[in-house]
Amino acid sequence: MVWETTPGEAQPGEGHVASIIRRAGQWLGITLPLQAFAHGPAEWPRGQMAAEGASHIWKGKGGFEEEGRVLVLEKNWRPWPKARRKVQGCLACVKRQLFRVGDDWYFLFALGVLMALVSFAMDFTVSRVASAHRWLCREVGDYLVLKYLSWAIYPVALSAFSTGFSQSITAHSGGSGIPELKTILTGVVLEEYLAVKNFGAKVVGLTCTLACGSSLFLGKVGPFVHLSSMIAAYLGRIRTTVSGEYENKIKQNEMLVAGAAVGVATVFGAPISGVLFSIEVVASHFAVRDYWRGFFAATCGAFFFRLLAVFNSEHETITAIFKTSFKIDFPFDLPETLFFMLLGVLCGAVSCAYLFCQRWFLGYVRRNPFTAKLLADEKPLYSALVALLLSSVTFPLGLGQFMASRLSMKELLTSLLDNRTWGILSQNASLDRPLHVDPRDLWLEWWDPSITVFGCLAVFLVMKFWMLILATTMPMPAGYFMPVFIYGAALGRLVGEATAFLFPRGITSEGATSLINPGGYALAGAAAFSGAVTHTLSTALLAFEMTGQIAHILPVILAVLIANAIAQKSQPSFYDGTIIVKKLPYLPRIRSRHIGSYKVTTQEFMSTEFLALPTDATFPEILRAVTSTEDLEYPVIDST
């Protein structure tokens, strides 16, 4: 657009704005068309104007041009204005029709589908890398040194790369992510924790962590909750832009809670327990209006996650991810309830020991000069050293043969939920352990003729106790719920096998005999121990959704309640303990046994002797107040 006039020309109807512009133009030595400003911006000329007889031509931000040149600002020139207005009108109409039912539905649906795709792609990649690892271990032959190197170097390299890659992008990519998310939902702002660049770092790092296999004994639930929350935060910003609404903190928290539910649902294919678990673990307070958002997003994510498995020919239809075959007509007898209660007590006691040792060791690693220096300057080296130690302990031709170390995380849980009694099977077994893992007889990995299945389960529980504690100190993306769940399943399996050994012909009650099913005890142990560690009750429902079995619903819930009662009375949860060690700004829940120490009122910290000034105070009164006290601030009130 070009504006022109001649110097000194009188402008009729000149207003205040035009007067200022005219004087500014005279001071700059240029002339402007002041009639364009006489009627306000709505009447400003558009298009292009000939510059005839003008000494200078104003070119907007571009500067000046010589006389005789016609200029048009690119900023104000747009082609096909009528077509653009029609397209904009059509888009606005489509937007109104789509958002008539609410814009939240579309973004929650996108959240579930995206996380399902990420989860499936990650599982697919991890399975291929794990297959390559098994192939390498087979191809090296019978050379013991080569077998050890092929077994140990793989997780060492992957863990070092996972730590180095993720930490080089952002320092917030390590660990689980749930403690920091809990802190955010209480109102604390953690910079760059939900940034998009953190998403890529955590995806690549978590894939490498899972590819290390059961040697490191780590999972993906926590990081997936973090990943889903990052996607939820990003979609929330897109929603604000599309809808034109202002940025609402309540809406952001709603999306984050829904993202946490989707993270759990797309890992286990369990939408209901995913929502409840996110409420218990992540949200310090929960609004009922967020219920449908969490359920809708979690259902979409779980459905598409299981649907992708069908498309990939992994399953014939959508089924539970760890489908079991427990008998439904008579799953357990009433006297067995006592053993399930004892299992709950055992899980609660072991969880207290685990939580205390884990929190103490996590703090010790940060206080020790050597490990603190490694974690500060050489994080990949620290992860590599820990991975080397863990993989050496789990070497299948060494101590690992008594720990079922050749099984993956999924195979470990599948084998522990077997409804057959291993003690009976081992008595009839006449074959040695196969050279390679047999998917149809995974229980053989838990059997050794020298120490029996009881010895293998005991070795697994003792060794994995400190190995999992050590693995939680590694500064790389990793989840800790799945290892705890498997550990509880092994604890329950040991109790179930011992009960079956004590009652080989079953328990007779009212003339009916019921055989012991150790798989049911493993299911109850997994739910009870993981629930005690995380201080949640939704793990019972999660166990049912994962296995597709609800025959043991009463004994499982009973064991979970007892284990939770013991753990919550003695130790903070795993995530609260991490918050305490990391010194995050989070206020933990006040426990009933400590309620007396919180009976402190603000009156004990308030000062009642202060000088106040009335609103109509005179100068001498103000001067006297300032000179008589050393206060820096004075309250001004209506009357004293």
C-alpha positions in Angstrom: 0.0 0.0 0.0 1.3 3.5 -0.9 0.3 6.7 0.9 1.2 10.1 -0.5 0.5 13.8 -0.2 2.3 17.0 -0.8 4.2 18.9 1.9 2.2 21.6 3.7 -1.1 20.7 2.1 -4.0 21.4 4.4 -6.1 18.4 5.3 -9.8 18.9 5.9 -11.4 17.1 8.9 -8.0 16.4 10.4 -8.4 14.7 13.8 -6.0 14.2 16.7 -4.4 11.1 15.3 -4.0 12.7 11.8 -2.5 15.8 13.3 0.2 13.7 15.1 0.9 11.7 12.0 1.2 14.9 9.9 3.7 16.4 12.3 5.7 13.2 12.4 5.9 13.1 8.7 7.1 16.7 8.5 9.7 15.9 11.1 10.9 12.9 9.1 10.8 14.9 5.8 8.0 12.8 4.2 4.4 13.3 3.4 1.4 11.1 4.2 -2.2 10.9 2.9 -3.8 12.3 6.0 -7.4 11.9 4.7 -6.8 8.2 5.1 -6.8 8.8 8.9 -9.7 11.3 9.1 -12.3 8.6 9.4 -10.3 5.9 11.3 -8.7 2.7 10.3 -11.8 1.2 8.7 -11.6 3.8 5.9 -7.8 3.5 5.2 -7.1 3.1 1.5 -6.3 -0.4 0.2 -4.5 -1.5 -2.9 -2.0 0.6 -4.6 -1.9 4.4 -5.3 0.1 6.3 -7.9 2.9 8.4 -6.6 2.5 11.4 -8.8 4.0 14.7 -7.7 5.3 13.4 -4.4 8.8 14.0 -3.3 9.0 10.9 -1.2 6.9 7.8 -0.9 6.5 5.9 2.4 7.0 2.2 2.0 5.8 1.0 5.5 8.6 -0.9 7.3 10.7 -1.1 4.2 11.7 2.6 4.2 11.4 5.1 1.3 11.4 4.8 -2.5 12.0 7.5 -5.1 9.2 9.3 -6.9 7.5 7.5 -9.7 7.6 3.9 -8.2 4.4 2.2 -7.2 4.8 -0.2 -4.2 2.6 -2.7 -2.5 3.2 -4.2 0.9 3.4 -8.0 0.8 2.0 -8.1 4.3 -1.3 -6.5 3.2 -1.6 -8.0 -0.2 -3.4 -11.4 -0.4 -4.6 -13.0 -3.7 -8.2 -14.1 -4.3 -9.8 -12.4 -1.3 -13.3 -13.7 -2.1 -12.2 -17.3 -2.4 -10.2 -17.1 0.8 -13.3 -15.8 2.6 -15.4 -18.6 1.3 -12.8 -21.2 2.3 -12.5 -19.7 5.8 -16.3 -19.7 6.2 -16.5 -23.4 5.2 -13.7 -24.3 7.6 -15.5 -22.4 10.4 -18.7 -24.2 9.6 -17.0 -27.6 9.7 -15.3 -26.7 13.0 -18.7 -25.8 14.5 -20.3 -29.0 13.4 -17.4 -31.2 14.6 -17.1 -29.5 17.9 -20.8 -29.5 18.5 -20.4 -32.7 20.7 -17.3 -31.3 22.4 -13.8 -30.9 21.2 -12.4 -33.1 24.0 -13.6 -36.3 22.3 -11.4 -35.9 19.3 -8.2 -35.1 21.2 -8.8 -37.9 23.7 -9.3 -40.3 20.8 -6.1 -39.2 19.2 -4.3 -39.6 22.5 -5.4 -43.2 22.8 -4.6 -44.1 19.2 -1.2 -42.5 19.2 -0.1 -44.2 22.4 -1.4 -47.5 21.1 0.8 -47.1 18.0 3.8 -46.1 20.1 3.4 -49.1 22.5 2.9 -51.6 19.7 5.9 -50.3 17.7 8.0 -50.4 20.8 7.0 -54.0 21.6 7.6 -55.0 18.0 11.1 -53.4 18.0 12.0 -54.9 21.3 11.0 -58.4 20.2 13.1 -58.2 17.1 16.2 -57.0 19.1 15.6 -59.7 21.7 15.4 -62.4 18.9 18.7 -61.1 17.5 20.2 -61.4 20.9 19.1 -65.0 21.3 20.3 -65.8 17.8 23.7 -64.4 18.7 24.0 -66.5 21.8 23.2 -69.6 19.8 25.6 -68.9 16.9 28.7 -68.5 19.1 28.9 -72.2 19.7 30.0 -73.9 22.8 32.8 -71.5 23.6 32.1 -70.4 27.2 33.9 -67.0 26.9 32.1 -66.1 23.7 28.8 -67.1 25.2 29.4 -64.9 28.2 30.5 -62.0 26.0 27.4 -62.3 23.8 25.2 -62.5 26.8 26.8 -59.6 28.8 27.9 -57.1 26.2 24.4 -56.8 24.6 22.7 -55.2 27.7 25.8 -53.3 28.6 25.9 -51.5 25.2 22.2 -50.9 25.1 22.0 -49.5 28.6 25.0 -47.2 28.0 23.4 -46.0 24.8 20.0 -45.6 26.5 21.5 -43.4 29.2 23.8 -41.4 27.0 21.3 -40.7 24.3 18.4 -39.7 26.6 20.6 -37.7 29.0 22.3 -35.8 26.1 18.9 -34.5 25.1 17.3 -33.7 28.4 18.0 -34.6 32.0 14.3 -35.2 32.7 14.2 -38.4 30.6 15.7 -40.8 33.2 13.8 -42.9 35.6 10.1 -43.7 35.8 8.5 -40.2 35.4 5.5 -40.9 37.7 7.0 -39.0 40.8 7.5 -35.9 38.7 4.1 -36.1 37.2 2.6 -36.4 40.7 4.4 -33.2 41.6 3.1 -31.4 38.5 -0.5 -32.3 39.2 -0.2 -30.7 42.7 0.5 -27.3 41.0 4.3 -27.3 40.8 5.8 -26.2 37.5 8.7 -28.4 36.3 10.4 -26.8 33.4 10.7 -28.8 30.2 9.4 -32.0 31.8 6.5 -32.3 29.4 8.5 -30.9 26.4 8.2 -32.6 23.0 12.0 -33.2 22.8 11.7 -35.2 26.0 9.3 -37.5 24.2 11.8 -38.6 21.6 14.6 -39.1 24.1 12.4 -41.3 26.3 11.0 -43.4 23.4 14.5 -44.3 22.1 16.0 -44.7 25.6 13.1 -46.9 26.8 13.3 -49.1 23.7 16.9 -49.8 24.4 16.2 -50.4 28.1 13.5 -53.0 27.3 15.7 -54.6 24.7 18.2 -55.5 27.5 15.8 -58.2 28.5 15.2 -59.7 31.9 18.9 -59.3 32.9 18.1 -55.8 34.1 14.6 -56.7 35.2 12.9 -53.4 34.2 9.6 -52.5 32.6 7.8 -49.7 30.8 4.7 -48.7 32.8 6.2 -45.6 34.4 7.9 -44.1 31.3 4.7 -44.8 29.3 2.7 -42.8 31.7 5.2 -40.0 31.2 5.1 -40.4 27.4 1.4 -40.3 27.4 1.3 -37.2 29.6 3.6 -35.4 27.2 1.4 -36.2 24.3 -1.7 -35.2 26.3 0.0 -31.8 27.1 0.9 -31.3 23.5 -2.7 -32.1 22.3 -4.0 -29.8 25.0 -2.0 -26.9 23.5 -3.3 -27.8 20.0 -6.9 -27.9 21.4 -6.4 -24.5 22.9 -5.2 -23.1 19.5 -8.0 -24.8 17.5 -10.9 -23.9 19.8 -9.6 -20.4 20.4 -10.0 -20.7 24.2 -7.6 -19.3 26.7 -5.2 -21.6 28.3 -7.0 -23.3 31.2 -5.0 -25.0 34.0 -7.9 -27.2 34.9 -8.2 -28.5 31.3 -4.4 -29.2 31.3 -4.7 -31.3 34.5 -7.7 -33.2 33.0 -5.6 -34.1 29.9 -2.7 -35.2 32.1 -4.8 -37.5 34.2 -6.3 -39.0 31.1 -2.8 -39.4 29.7 -1.7 -41.3 32.7 -4.7 -43.7 32.3 -3.8 -44.2 28.7 -0.2 -45.0 29.5 -1.2 -47.9 31.8 -4.0 -49.1 29.4 -1.8 -49.3 26.4 0.8 -51.3 28.2 -1.5 -54.0 29.6 -4.6 -53.6 27.5 -6.5 -52.8 30.7 -8.6 -49.6 30.4 -10.6 -49.8 33.7 -7.7 -50.6 36.0 -5.6 -48.1 34.0 -8.0 -45.3 35.0 -8.2 -46.4 38.6 -4.4 -46.8 38.9 -3.8 -43.4 37.5 -6.2 -41.9 40.0 -4.6 -43.7 42.9 -1.0 -43.1 41.9 -0.8 -39.9 40.0 -3.6 -37.6 41.1 -3.5 -36.1 44.6 -7.1 -35.1 44.1 -9.5 -36.2 41.4 -12.6 -34.5 39.9 -15.5 -36.8 39.0 -15.9 -35.0 35.7 -12.6 -36.4 34.5 -13.9 -40.0 34.8 -15.4 -40.2 31.3 -12.2 -38.6 29.8 -10.0 -41.2 31.3 -12.2 -44.1 30.5 -12.8 -43.0 26.9 -9.1 -42.3 26.1 -8.0 -45.5 28.0 -10.6 -47.6 26.1 -9.5 -46.3 22.8 -5.8 -46.9 23.6 -6.4 -50.4 24.9 -8.6 -51.4 22.0 -6.3 -50.2 19.3 -3.3 -51.8 21.1 -4.9 -55.2 21.1 -6.3 -54.7 17.6 -2.8 -54.1 16.3 -1.7 -57.4 17.8 -4.5 -59.1 15.8 -3.5 -57.4 12.6 0.1 -58.6 13.2 -1.2 -62.2 13.5 0.0 -62.5 17.2 -3.6 -63.4 18.3 -6.7 -64.6 16.5 -8.9 -62.1 18.3 -8.8 -59.5 21.1 -8.0 -61.4 24.2 -6.2 -60.7 27.6 -2.5 -60.1 27.2 -1.6 -62.9 29.7 -4.5 -65.3 29.2 -4.7 -68.1 31.8 -6.7 -71.3 32.0 -7.7 -71.5 35.6 -10.7 -73.7 36.3 -13.8 -71.7 36.9 -16.3 -74.2 38.4 -14.3 -74.7 41.6 -11.2 -72.4 41.6 -10.5 -72.6 45.3 -11.9 -74.0 48.5 -12.9 -72.0 51.5 -10.1 -73.2 53.8 -7.6 -71.8 51.2 -8.7 -68.3 52.2 -6.4 -68.6 55.2 -3.4 -69.3 52.9 -4.3 -66.3 50.8 -4.4 -64.2 53.9 -1.0 -65.4 55.0 0.2 -64.6 51.5 -1.1 -61.0 51.9 0.8 -60.7 55.2 4.0 -62.0 53.6 3.7 -59.6 50.6 3.1 -56.7 53.0 6.2 -57.6 55.1 8.5 -58.1 52.1 7.2 -54.9 50.5 8.1 -52.9 53.6 11.6 -54.4 53.5 11.9 -53.6 49.8 10.6 -50.0 50.1 13.0 -49.2 53.0 16.0 -50.8 51.3 15.3 -49.1 48.0 14.8 -45.7 49.4 18.0 -46.0 51.6 20.1 -47.3 48.7 18.9 -44.6 46.3 19.9 -42.0 48.8 23.2 -43.8 49.5 24.2 -43.8 45.9 23.6 -40.0 45.8 25.7 -39.5 49.0 28.6 -41.8 48.2 31.5 -39.8 46.6 32.4 -42.4 43.9 28.9 -43.1 42.7 27.8 -39.5 43.1 30.7 -38.5 40.8 29.7 -41.1 38.2 26.1 -40.0 38.3 27.1 -36.4 37.9 29.7 -36.7 35.2 29.7 -40.3 33.7 26.1 -41.5 33.7 26.5 -43.9 30.8 29.5 -45.5 32.5 27.5 -46.0 35.7 24.7 -47.7 33.7 27.2 -49.8 31.9 28.9 -51.0 35.1 25.5 -51.9 36.7 24.4 -53.7 33.6 27.6 -55.6 33.5 27.2 -56.8 37.1 23.5 -57.8 36.6 24.1 -59.6 33.3 27.0 -61.4 34.8 24.9 -62.6 37.7 22.1 -63.8 35.3 24.5 -65.6 32.9 22.5 -68.8 32.0 25.5 -71.1 32.4 26.2 -69.7 35.9 23.9 -68.6 38.6 21.3 -67.6 36.1 20.3 -71.2 35.5 18.6 -71.2 38.9 16.7 -67.9 38.1 15.0 -68.7 34.8 17.2 -66.0 33.3 16.7 -67.2 29.7 13.0 -66.1 29.9 11.9 -62.6 28.9 9.8 -60.5 31.1 6.6 -61.6 29.4 7.6 -65.2 29.6 8.4 -65.0 33.3 4.9 -63.8 34.1 3.3 -66.3 31.8 5.2 -69.2 33.3 4.4 -68.1 36.9 0.7 -68.0 36.1 0.7 -71.6 34.9 -2.2 -73.5 36.4 -0.2 -76.7 36.6 1.6 -77.8 39.8 5.4 -77.8 39.1 6.1 -80.0 42.0 4.0 -82.8 40.4 5.4 -82.2 37.0 9.0 -82.3 38.2 8.4 -85.7 39.8 7.4 -87.1 36.4 10.1 -85.3 34.4 12.7 -87.5 33.0 14.3 -85.1 30.5 17.1 -82.6 31.1 16.5 -78.9 30.6 16.2 -78.2 26.8 19.0 -76.4 25.0 16.6 -73.6 24.1 13.5 -72.2 25.7 10.4 -74.3 24.9 7.3 -71.9 24.8 5.0 -74.9 25.6 6.9 -75.9 28.7 8.3 -72.7 30.3 8.1 -74.3 33.7 11.3 -76.3 32.8 13.3 -73.1 33.2 12.3 -73.1 36.9 13.3 -76.7 37.5 16.8 -78.0 38.4 17.3 -81.5 39.6 19.7 -80.4 42.3 17.6 -77.7 44.1 14.1 -78.4 42.7 11.5 -75.8 41.8 11.4 -74.5 45.4 15.2 -73.7 45.3 14.9 -72.0 42.0 12.0 -69.8 43.2 13.9 -69.0 46.4 17.1 -68.1 44.5 15.0 -65.9 42.2 13.4 -64.0 45.1 16.6 -63.5 47.0 18.7 -62.4 44.0 16.0 -60.2 42.3 15.4 -58.4 45.6 18.8 -56.6 45.5 19.1 -56.6 41.7 15.9 -54.7 41.3 17.0 -52.2 44.0 20.3 -51.7 42.2 18.6 -51.3 38.8 16.4 -48.5 40.1 19.5 -46.3 40.5 20.3 -46.4 36.8 19.7 -42.9 35.2 17.9 -44.1 32.1 14.2 -44.4 31.1 12.8 -47.5 32.9 9.7 -48.7 34.6 9.5 -50.5 37.9 5.9 -51.7 38.2 6.3 -54.8 35.9 9.3 -56.1 37.8 7.5 -55.7 41.1 4.4 -57.4 39.7 6.6 -60.4 38.5 8.4 -60.5 41.9 5.0 -60.7 43.7 3.9 -63.5 41.3 7.1 -65.5 42.1 6.4 -64.9 45.8 2.8 -66.2 45.4 4.0 -69.1 43.3 6.3 -70.2 46.1 3.5 -70.1 48.6 1.2 -72.0 46.2 3.8 -74.7 45.5 4.4 -75.1 49.2 0.7 -75.4 49.9 0.4 -78.0 47.1 3.3 -79.9 48.6 1.7 -79.9 52.0 -1.6 -81.0 50.6 -0.8 -83.2 47.6 -4.3 -84.6 47.3 -6.0 -81.2 47.9 -8.0 -79.8 50.7 -11.2 -81.8 51.7 -14.1 -79.7 52.9 -17.6 -81.0 53.4 -16.9 -84.2 51.5 -15.5 -82.4 48.4 -11.8 -82.3 47.5 -10.2 -79.4 45.8 -6.7 -79.5 44.3 -4.4 -76.6 45.0 -3.8 -74.3 42.0 -0.5 -72.5 42.5 -1.3 -70.2 39.6 -4.0 -68.6 41.6 -1.6 -67.9 44.4 0.8 -66.3 41.9 -2.0 -64.1 40.7 -2.8 -63.0 44.2 0.9 -62.5 45.1 1.4 -60.3 42.0 -1.5 -58.1 42.8 -0.8 -57.9 46.6 2.9 -57.2 46.3 2.6 -54.6 43.6 -0.3 -53.0 45.4 1.6 -52.8 48.6 4.7 -51.3 46.9 2.6 -48.6 45.1 -0.1 -48.2 47.8 -2.9 -49.0 45.4 -5.9 -51.4 45.4 -6.5 -51.2 41.6 -3.7 -53.8 41.1 -6.3 -56.5 41.9 -8.5 -55.3 39.0 -5.4 -55.0 36.8 -4.5 -58.6 37.5 -7.9 -59.7 36.4 -7.9 -57.6 33.2 -4.4 -58.8 32.3 -5.3 -62.5 32.7 -9.0 -62.5 31.8 -9.8 -64.4 35.1 -12.0 -63.2 37.9 -12.5 -66.6 39.5 -10.1 -65.7 42.4 -11.5 -62.2 42.9 -12.3 -62.5 46.6 -9.0 -64.1 47.8 -7.0 -61.7 45.6 -8.7 -58.6 46.9 -8.3 -59.9 50.5 -4.6 -60.4 50.0 -4.3 -56.9 48.4 -6.1 -55.3 51.3 -3.9 -57.0 53.9 -0.7 -56.2 52.1 -1.7 -52.6 51.7 -2.7 -52.2 55.3 0.8 -53.4 56.4 2.7 -51.4 53.8 0.8 -48.1 54.2 1.2 -48.3 58.0 5.0 -48.7 57.8 6.5 -47.1 54.7 5.7 -44.5 52.0 4.9 -45.8 48.6 7.6 -46.4 46.0 6.8 -43.1 44.2 6.5 -41.1 47.3 9.9 -42.5 48.5 11.4 -41.4 45.2 10.0 -37.9 45.7 11.5 -37.7 49.1 14.9 -38.8 47.9 14.9 -36.4 44.9 13.6 -33.6 47.2 10.8 -32.7 44.8 8.3 -30.0 46.0 5.5 -32.3 46.9 3.4 -32.6 50.1 2.9 -36.2 51.0 -0.4 -37.5 52.5 -0.7 -37.0 56.2 -0.9 -40.3 57.9 -3.3 -40.9 60.8 -0.5 -42.1 63.2 1.3 -38.8 62.6 -1.7 -36.5 62.7 -0.7 -35.2 66.1 2.4 -33.6 64.8 0.4 -31.6 62.3 -1.8 -29.8 64.8 0.0 -26.5 64.2 -2.0 -23.3 63.5 -0.9 -20.2 61.7 -1.3 -18.2 64.9 1.9 -19.7 66.2 3.8 -18.1 63.4 1.9 -14.8 63.1 3.0 -11.5 64.6 0.2 -9.6 66.4 2.3 -6.5 67.2 2.5 -4.4 64.0 1.8 -0.8 63.0 -1.1 -0.2 60.7 -2.0 3.1 58.9 -5.5 4.3 58.1 -6.4 5.3 54.6 -6.9 8.9 55.7 -3.5 9.1 57.6 -1.8 12.5 57.5 1.8 13.2 56.7 2.9 13.6 60.3 1.3 10.2 61.2 3.1 8.5 58.3 6.4 10.1 59.2 6.0 9.1 62.8 5.3 5.5 61.7 8.3 5.3 59.4 10.7 6.7 61.9 9.5 4.8 64.9 9.7 1.3 63.4 12.0 -0.7 61.2 9.2 -2.4 59.2 9.6 -2.4 55.4 5.8 -2.7 54.8 2.8 -1.3 56.5 -0.8 -2.5 56.1 -3.2 0.2 55.1 -6.7 -0.3 56.5 -10.0 1.6 56.4 -10.0 2.3 60.2 -7.8 1.5 63.2 
